[in-house]
C-alpha cells in the first residue's frame, strides 16, 4: 500500500474534483496538525474535502466530529471565506 501521494496521484485527484461539479468552501476545520477538512457546498449538495498533506485527498459524506472550540487560525479563515 502506498504511504505518500505522487504528482500523478495529485493530478488525478484534481481532475476528479474538477469533473464533479462546481463547489464553494463553506467552512474550514482543522482536526490535527496534519489533517484539514473543508466543508464544500455546490450543485451536488454538501460534501467534505479531507486533506492530509502528502498522504491523501478525498471527498467524503461522513466527516469526523468537529472540535468544540476551533483554533484561532480557523476562526480567522472563516472571516475571509
PLY file of the C-alpha trace (Angstrom):
ply
format ascii 1.0
element vertex 81
property float x
property float y
property float z
element edge 80
property int vertex1
property int vertex2
end_header
0.00 0.00 0.00
1.25 3.49 -0.85
2.15 5.79 2.01
2.55 9.06 0.09
0.94 10.72 -2.92
2.89 11.28 -6.09
2.35 14.14 -8.52
0.36 11.76 -10.74
-1.96 10.88 -7.83
-2.48 14.55 -7.11
-3.24 15.35 -10.76
-5.86 12.57 -10.91
-7.48 13.81 -7.67
-7.65 17.39 -9.00
-9.16 16.21 -12.29
-11.84 14.21 -10.46
-12.71 17.22 -8.31
-12.97 19.44 -11.39
-15.28 16.96 -13.14
-17.55 16.50 -10.12
-19.04 19.99 -10.46
-18.61 23.48 -9.12
-18.21 23.79 -5.35
-17.54 26.54 -2.84
-15.86 26.38 0.56
-18.43 26.73 3.31
-16.26 26.22 6.42
-12.72 25.05 7.12
-11.85 22.71 10.01
-8.51 21.54 11.41
-8.63 18.19 13.20
-4.93 17.75 13.91
-1.62 19.24 12.88
-1.76 17.31 9.60
-5.47 16.97 8.81
-7.62 19.69 7.24
-11.30 19.36 6.34
-13.11 21.81 4.07
-16.90 21.71 4.08
-17.97 22.28 0.49
-21.35 23.19 -0.94
-22.36 23.04 -4.56
-24.73 21.70 -7.16
-24.48 18.14 -5.84
-25.15 19.14 -2.21
-22.72 19.29 0.68
-19.58 17.21 0.94
-16.34 17.40 2.86
-12.89 17.51 1.31
-10.40 15.81 3.62
-6.75 16.79 3.08
-3.78 15.12 4.72
-0.76 16.75 3.02
1.40 14.27 1.15
-0.83 11.32 2.08
-4.35 11.69 0.69
-7.05 13.99 -0.64
-10.64 12.78 -0.95
-14.31 13.75 -0.76
-16.47 12.23 1.94
-20.05 12.33 3.15
-19.07 11.00 6.59
-16.88 13.61 8.31
-15.30 13.32 11.74
-16.98 15.26 14.54
-15.83 18.87 14.67
-13.85 20.23 17.62
-15.94 22.07 20.21
-13.72 25.16 20.00
-11.97 25.77 16.68
-8.41 27.12 16.73
-7.93 30.87 16.28
-6.39 30.30 12.85
-9.56 28.58 11.64
-11.72 31.37 13.06
-9.70 33.95 11.14
-10.02 31.88 7.94
-13.79 31.72 8.36
-13.97 35.51 8.47
-12.42 35.73 5.00
-14.41 32.92 3.35
0 1
1 2
2 3
3 4
4 5
5 6
6 7
7 8
8 9
9 10
10 11
11 12
12 13
13 14
14 15
15 16
16 17
17 18
18 19
19 20
20 21
21 22
22 23
23 24
24 25
25 26
26 27
27 28
28 29
29 30
30 31
31 32
32 33
33 34
34 35
35 36
36 37
37 38
38 39
39 40
40 41
41 42
42 43
43 44
44 45
45 46
46 47
47 48
48 49
49 50
50 51
51 52
52 53
53 54
54 55
55 56
56 57
57 58
58 59
59 60
60 61
61 62
62 63
63 64
64 65
65 66
66 67
67 68
68 69
69 70
70 71
71 72
72 73
73 74
74 75
75 76
76 77
77 78
78 79
79 80
